Each structure stands twice: as C-alpha cells, then as structure tokens.
Amino acid sequence: MMKDIAGMIIPTYDDMLEAHARIAPHIHRTPVLTSSFFNDLTGAQLFFKCENFQKAGAFKVRGATNAVFGLSEEEAAKGVCTHSSGNHALSLSYAAGRRGIPCHVVMPRTAPTAKKEAVRGYGGTITECEPSTSSREAVFAEVQARTGGDFVHPYNDPRVIAGQGTCSAELMEQTDGLDMVIAPIGGGGMISGTCLTLSTLAPEVRIIAAEPEQADDACRSFRAGHIIADDAPETIADGLKVPLKELTWHFVSNHVTDILTASEEEIIAAMKLTWQRMKIVIEASCAVPLATILKNRDRFAGKRVGVIITGGNVDLDTLPWIR
Amino acid sequence: MMKDIAGMIIPTYDDMLEAHARIAPHIHRTPVLTSSFFNDLTGAQLFFKCENFQKAGAFKVRGATNAVFGLSEEEAAKGVCTHSSGNHALSLSYAAGRRGIPCHVVMPRTAPTAKKEAVRGYGGTITECEPSTSSREAVFAEVQARTGGDFVHPYNDPRVIAGQGTCSAELMEQTDGLDMVIAPIGGGGMISGTCLTLSTLAPEVRIIAAEPEQADDACRSFRAGHIIADDAPETIADGLKVPLKELTWHFVSNHVTDILTASEEEIIAAMKLTWQRMKIVIEASCAVPLATILKNRDRFAGKRVGVIITGGNVDLDTLPWIR
C-alpha cells in the first residue's frame, strides 16, 4: 500500500489501519483524561491521550511493534537493531521480546543506567558507543553488519510512522470531535503519524506541533521551507533533540498548521503542574504542548484540543524542579 | 435508615446507596487501573481503584460531599466546620464550595503551605491553631461556637463513612469479582466504608487493612480487641497517623479480616515503584497496601485483589526518596 514518492516510501492511511490491527494485541488502548482545572486555566477543552500509560511507557512502542510484527519469519529470525538512548530503545526491545526475536541497540555509554536496565529487562542487547554521531554511526554499522538485523529507525521509517498514526485514530474514536491536535515534535514521528491519520480521517482538525525554544530546529525548518538540523541542542525535553528527516519532513511540511515553542522554564512549570493537578507522571517532552497552550491562550480558548501525552519514562531521582 | 446501636449512629447499606446518588454529580467515578508489571511481581491480579484522580485529589471528597449535600437548607446556611491538616480539609472545602456555603477549617500553623493554599483555593476559611491536641480542640470549639457550622468529623461520622463506602461499590461494579480488597487504615474511614458496603454487597470478599509499622495502633487495637491510640506516631504516611474512634472501631472489629504492616523503607520503595511503573502520582499512605502485598506475597498470590489508591496530594518539592 505504501506509496513511492520521490524515492521515499510514504505510508498511507491503509498502512495505519493495518498497523492498528497488527499491534492491537501487544499495546494498550490508552485512556483519554480530562481535567477541569486545566480547562479552566486555558479556556479550552483539553483531551489528554495518555501514552505515558502505554506499554514500555511511551507511544514509541506503537511504531516499533508495527515494524517488528510486520517482518516475515525469515527477516524476523535475524532480529532487529537500532540506535537510541531513549524510549525507542525500550520500545523496540519490548516488541522484539514479544515476538521472541533478538534486538540489538546501540546506546551512548553516557545514557542513564535506568534506561539501559530497562532495555535489558525487556531482553534487548546493548552495544555501547561514545556520545557522538560519528561513534554511534560506526558502532551501529558494525552491529548491523554482524547481526544482519532489520534496522528500525526511531522515526524516519514508514512502518514506524504508520504505527504512531494509530494513536490519533484512537483519540478520534475516544472523543466526540476535535478542533485541534497538539503533540511534541523532535524527529517528527508522532506528528507525522498524526498527519497521516488525520489528513484522511478528519482533515478539518488542525495539527499543531510543540517544540522547546532551545531545540527549535523543526520550527525554523517549518518557517524556512526546508530541513534545518541543529548540531547538539540542549533541553530538558530530551526526547526532542533529534532533527527532522526526509520522511517526517514530508508530513510536517504538508500537513502541520503551525509549530509553537516554549522556554525551559515554561516546560518545567507545565510538567510540574500536570503532576500536581492530574496526578500523572509525564516526561518533560510531554509538557511542551501544554506549555505552549498556556502561553498562547487565545489560539486555543473555546476549542476542543487533543493533547498527546507522549511518555512517562522519567528519572525520579533527578526532577528538574528539585535542585 | 441509620441504626442506633449502643448510642452510636451506625450507617447502613441504604445510607451508602443514598450517598452515592447524592454525591454522583459532584465526584468522579474514578478509573480502575491494572499493571502487568505488578501482577507479575506479586503473583496476584491487582485492580487499583484510583482515588488519586478523584476531585480534590482524594477519596475523602466522597464522605465530605455526602455530609454537605445531606444538610437541610437551614443547616446548610450556617456552613460546615472541621479540623484537619490534610485531605479532609480540602475535600470539605471543595464540597462546601460546590454547595455555596461557608466552610471553616482549623489547621495547625505548621501545616504545609500548599495544603493551606488549596483549602483557600476551594473557598475554605482557615483558622490556625498550635500543632497540639489541646490547642486544636480549644480553637475548634471557639470556631464552631462562633459560626454555628455543622461539624463534619474526618472519619468518625456516619455520613462520612456512608460516603467512603461508595468507593468499593464502584470498585465491585468495575471488576468481575474480587477475592480481597485492601486499603490503608488511619482513622478507619475508608476501611469502615468498605466494610459497610462489602458486608452487604459481597460478604465473601475479605477486607484487609494496611498500616505503617511506625503508626500501628489499628493493628494493635485489632489484636487487643479494643481501641489503642498512640500519642504522636511518626510516619511518612502522614494521612495514617490518627487513631480509630468508636464508629470506625465498630466496623473494623466486626468486618476486617486482618491488618498488615510495612516499614517506612518498604512504603517509600512501593511508592516510588508505583510512580515509576504505573506513571501515577500517589501519596505515601496509598503505597502501604502495595508494600504489605509485596512482603506477604503468599497471602495474595493467585487472588483477585482490589487495591484502593486513596489519594495523590503530594508535595512534589520534597519527595521521600530524594534527600
């Protein structure tokens, strides 16, 4: 079903539907929460799609599971591999574990111990690299050549984007119509999946991406009309440091209405307020959409807004508001 | 409907049903969450009734709302009053605010600023006392005499117990049969409501109370056959420091199967693990049941166990695992 456009394999709405059927036995249909406190505060009606309650603690498991369970028996026998220091590493390990196939992950030596333990807990095998692009690429090339595993990119992969698109399909089923959906943007996997699904299912819904000011490469790309990649942005929203790639740029440039940004301080305040008032543990990355809603109240007031809470894998020993 | 036994007004099952109809417009029917991680860890099937998502952040709003909305117009005009440094103060203020009547709360001068601000946010009026029983009683007597407000005790009140009983009524509807229900015990309001409801609705369900080792007065009372009250117990589970009173003792002594205890270290570990794996913010008090399940695995393995997560009002600036 995937369309080949300009040398890229673009996933279609049917790919998303297929992905949903494929991954349903392995993922949660996460709940949508509302908060009268945040509705009063923003003047909008917010519908929080809680992927922090997802298997492996993040939406990334949707795309990873779609890739893993879409492999033929022959392909699957060699396993999968990827590079990631975050939720994609956990998610791919989880999915591979469910299928009973090997999963090799290249992670920087400096990645948090908790993340490494979680990957191992799901049965993934870690090969460490230095925390630099050149080291990661060299080590990953070696691992891929040695294992022959299928490379599942964290976001620039049509199977992954089709998988992430299942999230907004559920969100639309769980709500009674929306005016907007807002999600954080890093590499653009979730936003691309959202575009893929909504452009067919509910093209009237505006899609807003939210990004840290300190890692605003997607916002600048959007304004410039071509991909701008930053070298090493620093932000508390550590899931959002990676740049757009050609596949996600395709969706962002065609379907996103706007990209809004928030400062580090605003992100941390929104994160803490969400823990306090909604009693849910969310990552800093997930607080970026709420932070941008709070500072652009006029854009959202009176609207029905789906907010994708992307994950809840937080190091509880070092919270950004406790110094 | 309430029965007068030995000079006490004992709430009945019908009172609980009436309470449920009365409070339904003002409270959340909170969700029941499950966790494959905790099921694997304990060998039991756990059903977490999430009162941390409740209005005002705790189950206490059930009893408080039942008391407030059960008042006649004439009684209501004078408002309500209570003494509490915790969730009952918030809950009564919330309920009184919904009905538009005054709420006076006596709180120790030393109570957390965040709690005081929350009470005021809901429209409650605070009168401060010194952090001692004698000061609290003197100040409260003055406030009650001055305002003429109806005294809603945090737990030793039949209207409050009938209200708390609505929680396990929902839990039974939301699950497909349970072998046990476990909840924390302090003054015994939640456990008494659970006894009230289950002794009629599902008398086969065993009711287990969970208590901090360092505030184990209910456990010692249960073994001794009469109320033992500690003077000033110290525990991280600050909602559980108060002693049983005659009404809650009636239910505990007649219907509770057992009272289990956990150490401070075990409580903190269970609390942190719940945040980590379930991505929900729970108070230390709510972690006591899980802590006792983890240390008494044999008692719970193979059983379907309802676990009441009583509240989520936590000071995020001082977490017990961050020193």
Interface residues (C-beta under 8 A of the other chain):
Chain A: P31 L33 N52 F53 G57 K272 W275 Q276 M278 K279 I280 V281 I282 G312 L316 D317 L319 W321 I322
Chain B: P31 L33 N52 F53 G57 K272 W275 Q276 M278 K279 I280 V281 I282 G312 L316 D317 L319 W321 I322
